[in-house]
Every structure is written in structure tokens, then in C-alpha cells.
Amino acid sequence: MTDCLLEVSDVRASYGSTEIVRGVTFCVERRGIACLLGPSGCGKTTLLRAIAGLQPVSGGEIRLAGQVVSAPGVLVAPERRRVGMVFQESALFPHLTVEGNVAFGLRDRGAAERRRIVDELLDVVGLQGLGRRAIDELSGGQQQRVALARAIAPGPELVLLDEPFSSLDGDLRQRLGQEVRQILRERGITAVLVTHDQNEAFALAERIGVMNQGTIHQWDTPYRLYHEPANRFVADFIGQGVFLRGTLLDATRVQTELGVLEGARCDGIAPGVEVDVLLRPDDVLADPAGGIAATVQSRAFKGAQILYRLRLATGSSVLALFPSHLDHREGCAVRLRVAADHLVVFPAH
């Protein structure tokens, strides 16, 4: 049986008469790292607040370690849930030093134990020797490390992270995200992250729930979200790509303007029906002997690779990732082939 620490069952939550979260169900295993991913206003932060005990639910229930902590008429206080939180803005206490912030949730411990925990955690988050610093003397990344140390100091069963890296620049947020993931895994802490950034979600989480309009459209691994999206919203939201119109020949083949593409699994769609086929940039390969002619419309240099938008002879466009030594300028002619092991197909939109 799955060892779930957090169980969310048909949860609904509202602000006034407006329902924000609509019948959400998922579970997070002990020592697992999960993510609620979606656009702004989709309900993910409201759901995280409900898990923390900061927002009542109007339907369903939330269980922590088997105990019901939220249900209609039931709201266990946040401090009794053994949950730590890291917010978008670090929300540190400016009048306390670094070590004072980390020790804030340890007031019921003896002085020697507080000192041991603070020293250990400052070492874990890479801030050893900075305990006496004022908060405003730290960089944004250092402040978020302090916030993480403060959240895990009391030994919570679950840590909730609400857009914790959104105020940081791209390189720093990527590096700090990897560090946070390593810290959580090494200490065996279960965590739920909220973000709108899919790169951040993919880097940290083992399970991701893609949310929109208050519901989870797919709860799955990053690999399956990318290669086997459950519906068109997930396919559009995750990764990059374009849809090409085609006709389904059978369960594994689609006739398109690029020829017959194979690899689809089209249960529930009858042969002969018009469909839209999602092509990811990594499905389209440069091949001097390829049977597909295209012209470079635009390009974006990404270091080891270049992302091209290519116009086909039919007037449609596709995206393709080429190694960066294949340096084609706008207007250049290129030859392509399609190598898609996972064809994503939906009824024509």
C-alpha cells in the first residue's frame, strides 16, 4: 500500500461565493517532493494555504499522516499540523539575526539543543559563519536559504514552498532549486512546491499536478506530462511545440503534411477522423538527406542548442532544436526529418 503522508480528497475551497479549488484529489508519499504547477489564478496557492491550515475547505478533506486536518467544520490550527512554510518573499523577521530567525520555531527547546540545531542547519544551507548577520546584509538567495532553514528547524513532517524562487534571477533560482531539492531529499522531508515555472517544477519535483481553473488536469511524473499529456491544456502548457492538422489512419499512424507519422496511441478516436498532432522541438531533427524542406523563420540561441522556428513548404511552422554548431541564419533552407517516439494526438480543435 502507498505510504502517503499528505492525502487531498475531493477538496473544494472558496473565497466568498467564488469557488477557487474544485474537487482536487492527490496524495504525496513520505519523503516525496511534489509540485502544483499552473498559470496565475488557477487555485494552486489557495490549495497550498488549505494544506497549511490557513484556508478552510468547503468540501472534501485533507489528511496528514492519516489524521483529518481539514474538512467542512474541521480546521486544525497551522501550528498543530507540523508543517513548515517557505513563502515567495522570504518573510524573515528583520529585527532578528540569521540565527535568531532559524531558532524562531525552537522556543520550546533547551538552549543547547537550539544552538545545535541552528548550527547544523546553517551548515546544511551553506550559511555557516553568518549566524550573527542582519537579514538586510544577505543576498536574496541567502535570505531564501535562511527561510528554508527556519521552516525545517522544528522538524516538520511536511514543508510547503509557495513560489519560493520567483524573486530571484534565472541562474540563481535554478542553482538554489537544486540545492533545496538535495537538502529535502537528504533529510527525508516531504515537500509540496507551488510554481508557475515548469522548469522549476521539473527540476525539483518527482510528481507534478498541472492545475487550471481550480482543478488538476494531470497528476504525473515530469516525463509523462511532457510525452503523454492527458489533454490539450496540459500539452499546450508543458514544454514547447506546435500542432499540425492530420487524419488518423489507425491507432498508431497519422497522415500529415509531413507524411505519415507513426507512434500515436489514439484510443477512442476512429480512423478517418481529423486530428491535431503535437510536435515537440526534439521531435524534429536536422538531416541533410531528410525528405522535408523548410526555411528558417527565427532562432533563439540556447548555448549547446539553437531553437528554430521553421516554415514548411505548406506554410505551416514547426519548432526544432539543432546542435548549436548547425548555425543557420534567418531565410536559410534546411532539410528535416521527424523522429517522434511519442506522438501526442487530439481530436481536431
Secondary structure, DSSP 8 states (H G I E B T S, - for coil): ---EEEEEEEEEEEETTEEEEEEEEEEEETT-EEEEE--TTSSHHHHHHHHHTSS--SEEEEEETTEEEEETTEE--GGGTTEEEE-SS----TTSBHHHHHTGGGTTS-HHHHHHHHHHHHHHTT-TT-TTSBGGGS-HHHHHHHHHHHHHTT--SEEEEESTTTTS-HHHHHHHHHHHHHHHHHTT-EEEEEES-HHHHHHH-SEEEEEETTEEEEEE-HHHHHHS-SSHHHHHHSS--EEEEEEEEETTEEEETTEEEE-B--TT--TT-EEEEEE-GGGEEE-TT-SEEEEEEEEEE-SSEEEEEEEETTS-EEEEEEETTS---TT-EEEEEE--SSBEEEE--
